[in-house]
Amino acid sequence: MFNDMNKGQVYSLITILIAMPLLLFFIFYFNFTQTTTFGSYEKIIADQIHDVAKDMENDFERAIKISGKRALLASTNDVVIDGIPLTDSISIIEELMLNGSIEGNAHILMHNNTLGDWQESILNIPVGFNIELDYNNMQIQNYDGFNFKVTLNLTIHVSDKHSIAKIDRNMQKEVLVSVENIEDVIFPLNTAGFISRVITRYPYPYYTKKIVIGTQSSGQCSGNVTFNPSDPSPSGKILVTTDSAGVSGFAGVVSENIEIPSVSCYVLGATGAVNEINETVLELGFDEIFLDESTLSAWSLPIKTALSNKYYFHFEGQSGPDILDRLEEDLTQVTNGLETFVNIPEISSAGVGIKSQQTCVAYKYFSSQTNNGDPVRGLPSWFKIDSESAAKYGLDQLTN
């Protein structure tokens, strides 16, 4: 039999055996919590540093775009105001972006917008870390006509004050600067400042499209499409129908059958005309078509809008000069450049002498060389285009 002392010893042993696992658990949990907390803290700092470095990179990329656009605007304004082209557009834009000046003279449009100004602004943002940002070896070149490319080396450093984590990044940045909504200086330079032209991108996916071909045709006419035979408009609408028998009162008719309508302009026997023309109109949002007797066809000519709205085109192959060459009034062909058309009535109304036989492709029109062009059926009578350009714009079947 155990006495009271023995019982007490047994109870003490049992208590120790029960308490030991609990004690070990609390020691393990305390150490694990400390380790986990410290590891999470390191991760939080590292994530924050990564975010700060990425924000600095994104901010400086935006700074390049803003500074580049400002430099382009400043150089363009000087050319337009002075009426004198630049001798080296790339060097001028680089000087403006880096120093805010043209040939050493500070330009008001670059105030607080040089890359150095933006660098200082970024470094003055209170982020709670040690930060450094630097750049060098900037280069500028045309990219695709509607953009020029700024390339430079960018260095970013971010670290915390306790040296827990840091990021050192050295990268080559390539940033595109849009030239849209900038004035094209070749117009004021070649019209004594009377004509201006802002670079606006042509919005349609193609220039011309032969939608349907018929078996017989008569006349030439343009008008907005209608599919309603009860909606005649002799001056402006072209009816597209499956059956042209007895049709009258329209500017023109496109029909899938060959019944001659009571109009002078038509394309007949055009299989699938209703569906094909409807799809074309819906695709473009451009509902005017041109009926051409010479090709027995109905055409969509959205390029016509470029004459009135003064749109610009980009070609990957040989084309008109890019914005950098235009600032120097260099009118020779380049790769990946820009083209637009002159508007002869606009030039004439400004009192500027016109070249009546010259192609209306602007850089060729303003050239000192002779570049004669031919009229184009379906486009205004004043418009002319040279054979090389006609093929490029899909107008070669419509030249006279």
C-alpha positions as CSV (number, residue, x, y, z in Angstrom):
1,M,0.0,0.0,0.0
2,F,1.3,3.4,-0.8
3,N,1.5,5.9,2.0
4,D,0.7,9.6,1.6
5,M,4.3,10.5,0.7
6,N,4.4,7.9,-2.0
7,K,1.1,9.1,-3.3
8,G,2.4,12.7,-3.4
9,Q,5.4,11.6,-5.4
10,V,3.2,9.8,-7.9
11,Y,1.0,12.8,-8.3
12,S,4.0,15.0,-8.8
13,L,5.4,12.7,-11.5
14,I,2.0,12.6,-13.3
15,T,1.8,16.4,-13.2
16,I,5.3,16.7,-14.7
17,L,4.5,14.2,-17.4
18,I,1.3,16.2,-18.3
19,A,3.0,19.6,-18.1
20,M,6.1,18.5,-20.2
21,P,4.3,18.3,-23.6
22,L,2.5,21.5,-22.9
23,L,5.8,23.3,-22.0
24,L,7.4,21.9,-25.1
25,F,4.5,23.0,-27.2
26,F,4.6,26.6,-25.9
27,I,8.4,26.8,-26.5
28,F,8.0,25.5,-30.0
29,Y,5.0,27.8,-30.8
30,F,6.9,30.8,-29.4
31,N,10.0,30.1,-31.5
32,F,7.9,29.3,-34.6
33,T,5.9,32.5,-34.2
34,Q,9.1,34.5,-33.8
35,T,10.6,32.9,-37.0
36,T,7.5,33.3,-39.0
37,T,6.9,36.9,-37.9
38,F,10.5,37.8,-38.8
39,G,10.2,36.0,-42.2
40,S,7.0,37.7,-43.0
41,Y,8.5,41.1,-42.2
42,E,11.4,40.4,-44.6
43,K,8.9,39.5,-47.3
44,I,6.8,42.6,-46.7
45,I,9.9,44.8,-47.1
46,A,11.0,42.9,-50.2
47,D,7.5,43.3,-51.8
48,Q,7.4,47.0,-51.0
49,I,10.8,47.5,-52.5
50,H,9.8,45.7,-55.6
51,D,6.7,47.8,-55.9
52,V,8.6,51.0,-55.5
53,A,11.2,50.0,-58.1
54,K,8.4,49.1,-60.6
55,D,6.6,52.4,-59.9
56,M,9.8,54.3,-60.5
57,E,10.3,52.5,-63.8
58,N,6.7,53.2,-64.9
59,D,6.9,56.8,-63.8
60,F,10.1,57.4,-65.8
61,E,8.6,55.7,-68.8
62,R,5.7,58.2,-68.7
63,A,8.2,61.0,-68.2
64,I,10.0,60.0,-71.4
65,K,6.7,60.1,-73.3
66,I,5.7,63.5,-71.9
67,S,9.2,65.0,-72.4
68,G,9.5,63.6,-75.9
69,K,6.1,64.9,-76.9
70,R,6.9,68.3,-75.5
71,A,10.2,68.4,-77.3
72,L,8.5,67.5,-80.6
73,L,5.9,70.2,-80.0
74,A,8.6,72.8,-79.2
75,S,10.7,72.0,-82.3
76,T,7.6,72.0,-84.5
77,N,6.5,75.4,-83.1
78,D,9.9,76.9,-83.8
79,V,9.8,75.6,-87.4
80,V,6.3,77.0,-88.0
81,I,7.0,80.3,-86.4
82,D,10.4,80.9,-88.0
83,G,9.5,79.3,-91.4
84,I,12.9,77.6,-91.3
85,P,13.4,73.8,-91.2
86,L,15.7,72.2,-88.6
87,T,19.2,71.1,-89.7
88,D,19.3,68.1,-87.4
89,S,15.9,67.2,-85.9
90,I,17.2,64.3,-83.8
91,S,19.9,66.4,-82.1
92,I,17.4,69.2,-81.4
93,I,14.8,66.9,-79.8
94,E,17.6,65.2,-77.7
95,E,18.8,68.6,-76.5
96,L,15.2,69.7,-75.6
97,M,14.6,66.5,-73.6
98,L,17.9,66.6,-71.8
99,N,18.5,70.4,-71.4
100,G,15.2,72.1,-72.3
101,S,16.9,74.2,-74.9
102,I,17.4,74.6,-78.7
103,E,21.1,75.4,-79.5
104,G,21.6,76.6,-76.0
105,N,18.5,78.8,-75.8
106,A,16.0,77.7,-73.2
107,H,12.5,76.8,-74.5
108,I,9.4,77.7,-72.5
109,L,7.6,74.6,-73.5
110,M,10.2,72.4,-71.8
111,H,10.0,74.2,-68.4
112,N,9.8,71.4,-65.7
113,N,9.6,68.8,-68.5
114,T,13.2,67.7,-69.2
115,L,14.2,64.2,-68.2
116,G,16.3,65.8,-65.4
117,D,13.2,67.6,-64.1
118,W,11.2,64.3,-64.0
119,Q,14.1,62.4,-62.5
120,E,14.2,65.0,-59.6
121,S,10.5,64.8,-59.1
122,I,10.5,61.0,-58.9
123,L,13.4,61.0,-56.4
124,N,11.6,63.5,-54.2
125,I,8.7,61.3,-53.7
126,P,8.7,60.2,-50.0
127,V,8.7,56.4,-50.2
128,G,10.5,55.5,-47.0
129,F,13.4,53.8,-48.8
130,N,16.8,54.7,-50.2
131,I,16.3,55.3,-53.9
132,E,18.5,56.1,-56.9
133,L,17.5,56.7,-60.5
134,D,19.8,57.5,-63.4
135,Y,19.9,57.3,-67.2
136,N,22.3,57.7,-70.1
137,N,23.0,56.9,-73.8
138,M,19.7,58.3,-75.1
139,Q,19.0,57.7,-78.8
140,I,16.0,58.8,-81.0
141,Q,14.8,57.2,-84.2
142,N,11.6,56.8,-86.3
143,Y,9.6,53.7,-85.3
144,D,6.5,53.4,-87.5
145,G,5.6,56.9,-88.8
146,F,3.1,57.5,-86.1
147,N,5.7,57.1,-83.3
148,F,9.3,57.8,-82.8
149,K,11.3,55.7,-80.4
150,V,13.4,56.9,-77.5
151,T,16.0,54.3,-76.3
152,L,18.2,54.8,-73.2
153,N,19.9,53.0,-70.4
154,L,18.0,53.2,-67.1
155,T,19.4,52.4,-63.6
156,I,17.2,52.0,-60.5
157,H,18.3,51.2,-57.0
158,V,16.0,50.7,-54.0
159,S,16.9,49.5,-50.5
160,D,15.6,49.8,-47.0
161,K,17.6,51.6,-44.2
162,H,18.4,48.4,-42.4
163,S,19.7,46.5,-45.4
164,I,17.1,43.8,-45.2
165,A,16.4,43.8,-48.9
166,K,17.4,45.8,-52.0
167,I,16.9,45.9,-55.8
168,D,19.5,47.0,-58.4
169,R,18.1,47.1,-61.9
170,N,20.0,48.1,-65.1
171,M,17.9,48.0,-68.2
172,Q,17.5,49.3,-71.7
173,K,14.2,51.2,-72.1
174,E,12.5,51.6,-75.4
175,V,9.6,54.0,-75.3
176,L,7.4,55.1,-78.1
177,V,6.3,58.7,-78.4
178,S,3.3,59.4,-80.5
179,V,3.4,62.1,-83.2
180,E,-0.4,62.3,-83.6
181,N,-2.0,65.7,-83.1
182,I,1.3,67.4,-83.9
183,E,1.4,69.8,-86.8
184,D,3.1,68.6,-90.0
185,V,5.5,71.3,-90.9
186,I,5.8,70.6,-94.6
187,F,2.4,72.3,-95.1
188,P,3.2,75.7,-93.6
189,L,6.8,75.5,-95.0
190,N,5.5,75.0,-98.6
191,T,2.5,77.4,-98.5
192,A,4.1,80.4,-96.9
193,G,2.4,79.5,-93.6
194,F,-1.2,79.7,-95.1
195,I,-2.0,76.0,-94.7
196,S,-1.6,74.0,-91.6
197,R,-2.2,70.2,-91.2
198,V,-2.3,68.2,-87.9
199,I,-1.3,64.5,-88.1
200,T,-4.5,62.4,-87.7
201,R,-4.5,58.7,-88.3
202,Y,-6.7,57.2,-91.1
203,P,-9.4,55.2,-89.2
204,Y,-10.4,52.5,-91.7
205,P,-8.9,49.1,-92.3
206,Y,-8.5,49.5,-96.0
207,Y,-8.4,52.3,-98.7
208,T,-10.5,50.8,-101.5
209,K,-12.6,47.7,-101.9
210,K,-14.2,46.2,-105.0
211,I,-17.3,44.8,-103.3
212,V,-19.2,43.1,-106.1
213,I,-18.8,42.6,-109.9
214,G,-21.8,42.6,-112.2
215,T,-22.4,41.3,-115.7
216,Q,-23.5,44.6,-117.1
217,S,-23.2,48.2,-116.0
218,S,-23.9,51.8,-117.1
219,G,-22.6,55.1,-115.9
220,Q,-20.7,56.3,-112.9
221,C,-22.3,57.5,-109.7
222,S,-21.7,57.7,-105.9
223,G,-24.2,57.7,-103.1
224,N,-25.2,56.3,-99.7
225,V,-26.5,52.8,-99.6
226,T,-30.2,52.0,-99.1
227,F,-31.9,48.6,-99.2
228,N,-35.4,50.1,-99.2
229,P,-37.0,50.4,-102.7
230,S,-39.6,52.7,-101.2
231,D,-37.0,55.3,-100.2
232,P,-36.0,57.0,-103.5
233,S,-33.5,59.8,-103.6
234,P,-32.3,60.7,-107.1
235,S,-29.5,63.0,-105.8
236,G,-27.9,60.8,-103.1
237,K,-28.9,57.2,-102.7
238,I,-28.0,53.9,-104.4
239,L,-30.5,51.1,-104.0
240,V,-29.1,47.6,-103.5
241,T,-31.7,45.0,-104.3
242,T,-32.2,41.4,-105.5
243,D,-34.7,42.6,-108.2
244,S,-34.3,45.9,-110.2
245,A,-37.4,45.5,-112.3
246,G,-39.4,48.8,-112.4
247,V,-37.0,50.6,-110.0
248,S,-36.8,54.3,-110.5
249,G,-36.0,57.5,-108.5
250,F,-32.5,56.6,-107.3
251,A,-29.0,57.9,-108.1
252,G,-28.0,54.4,-108.9
253,V,-28.9,50.7,-108.5
254,V,-27.0,47.6,-107.7
255,S,-29.0,44.4,-108.4
256,E,-28.5,40.7,-108.2
257,N,-30.7,40.2,-111.3
258,I,-30.3,41.7,-114.8
259,E,-33.6,43.6,-115.1
260,I,-32.7,47.1,-116.4
261,P,-34.1,49.8,-114.0
262,S,-35.3,53.2,-114.9
263,V,-32.1,54.9,-113.9
264,S,-29.0,55.8,-115.9
265,C,-26.4,54.4,-113.4
266,Y,-26.4,50.8,-112.4
267,V,-24.5,47.5,-111.9
268,L,-26.6,44.4,-112.7
269,G,-26.1,40.7,-112.3
270,A,-24.0,41.2,-109.1
271,T,-24.4,37.9,-107.3
272,G,-24.8,38.2,-103.5
273,A,-24.8,42.0,-103.7
274,V,-27.3,42.6,-100.9
275,N,-25.3,40.5,-98.4
276,E,-21.8,41.6,-99.5
277,I,-22.6,45.4,-99.5
278,N,-24.5,45.1,-96.3
279,E,-21.5,43.5,-94.6
280,T,-19.1,46.0,-96.0
281,V,-21.2,48.9,-94.7
282,L,-21.6,47.4,-91.3
283,E,-17.9,46.6,-91.1
284,L,-16.7,50.1,-91.9
285,G,-19.6,52.4,-90.8
286,F,-19.0,54.0,-94.2
287,D,-22.1,53.7,-96.2
288,E,-21.2,55.4,-99.5
289,I,-20.5,53.3,-102.6
290,F,-19.3,54.1,-106.1
291,L,-20.7,52.4,-109.2
292,D,-18.2,52.1,-112.1
293,E,-19.1,51.2,-115.6
294,S,-15.5,50.5,-116.7
295,T,-15.0,47.8,-114.1
296,L,-18.6,46.6,-113.9
297,S,-18.3,47.0,-110.2
298,A,-19.6,48.5,-107.0
299,W,-16.7,50.0,-104.9
300,S,-16.3,51.1,-101.3
301,L,-13.9,54.1,-101.3
302,P,-13.3,55.2,-97.7
303,I,-10.1,56.7,-98.9
304,K,-12.3,59.6,-100.0
305,T,-12.6,60.7,-96.4
306,A,-8.9,61.3,-96.3
307,L,-9.3,64.1,-98.8
308,S,-11.7,66.1,-96.7
309,N,-10.6,65.0,-93.2
310,K,-6.9,65.2,-94.1
311,Y,-6.0,61.8,-92.6
312,Y,-2.5,60.3,-92.6
313,F,-1.4,56.8,-93.7
314,H,1.5,54.6,-92.6
315,F,3.3,52.1,-94.8
316,E,5.9,49.6,-93.6
317,G,7.7,49.8,-97.0
318,Q,8.8,52.8,-98.9
319,S,6.7,55.8,-98.3
320,G,6.7,59.5,-97.4
321,P,9.1,61.0,-94.9
322,D,8.6,60.4,-91.2
323,I,8.2,63.3,-88.7
324,L,11.9,63.6,-88.1
325,D,12.6,64.2,-91.8
326,R,9.6,66.5,-92.2
327,L,11.1,68.8,-89.5
328,E,14.1,69.1,-91.8
329,E,11.9,69.5,-94.9
330,D,13.5,66.3,-96.3
331,L,10.9,65.1,-98.8
332,T,12.6,61.9,-99.9
333,Q,11.1,58.4,-99.4
334,V,11.9,56.5,-96.2
335,T,10.8,53.1,-94.7
336,N,8.0,53.2,-92.2
337,G,7.1,56.8,-92.9
338,L,3.9,58.9,-93.3
339,E,1.7,60.0,-96.2
340,T,-1.2,62.3,-96.7
341,F,-2.9,64.1,-99.6
342,V,-3.0,67.8,-100.4
343,N,-6.4,69.3,-100.8
344,I,-6.3,71.4,-103.9
345,P,-9.4,73.6,-103.2
346,E,-7.9,74.4,-99.8
347,I,-4.6,75.5,-101.3
348,S,-6.3,77.5,-104.0
349,S,-8.7,79.3,-101.6
350,A,-5.6,80.3,-99.5
351,G,-4.3,82.1,-102.6
352,V,-1.3,79.8,-103.0
353,G,-0.4,78.7,-106.5
354,I,-1.4,75.1,-107.4
355,K,0.3,72.4,-109.4
356,S,-2.7,71.2,-111.4
357,Q,-1.0,68.2,-113.0
358,Q,1.0,67.1,-109.9
359,T,0.1,64.0,-107.9
360,C,-1.8,64.9,-104.7
361,V,0.4,62.7,-102.5
362,A,1.7,65.6,-100.3
363,Y,5.4,64.9,-100.1
364,K,5.5,64.4,-103.9
365,Y,3.3,67.4,-104.6
366,F,5.6,69.7,-102.6
367,S,8.8,68.2,-104.1
368,S,10.7,70.3,-106.6
369,Q,10.5,67.3,-109.0
370,T,7.7,66.8,-111.4
371,N,5.4,64.0,-110.3
372,N,2.4,64.1,-112.6
373,G,-0.8,62.2,-111.7
374,D,-4.0,60.9,-113.2
375,P,-7.6,61.5,-112.2
376,V,-9.4,58.8,-110.2
377,R,-13.0,57.7,-111.0
378,G,-15.1,58.0,-107.8
379,L,-13.0,60.7,-106.3
380,P,-13.2,64.5,-106.7
381,S,-12.2,65.8,-110.2
382,W,-9.3,67.8,-108.7
383,F,-7.7,64.7,-107.2
384,K,-4.8,63.2,-109.1
385,I,-2.4,60.4,-108.2
386,D,0.8,59.0,-109.7
387,S,0.9,55.3,-110.8
388,E,3.2,54.1,-108.0
389,S,0.9,55.6,-105.3
390,A,-2.2,54.5,-107.1
391,A,-1.1,50.8,-106.9
392,K,-0.3,51.3,-103.2
393,Y,-3.7,52.7,-102.4
394,G,-5.6,50.2,-104.6
395,L,-6.7,52.9,-107.0
396,D,-4.9,51.7,-110.1
397,Q,-8.1,50.2,-111.6
398,L,-9.9,53.5,-111.3
399,T,-7.4,55.8,-112.8
400,N,-8.2,57.3,-116.2
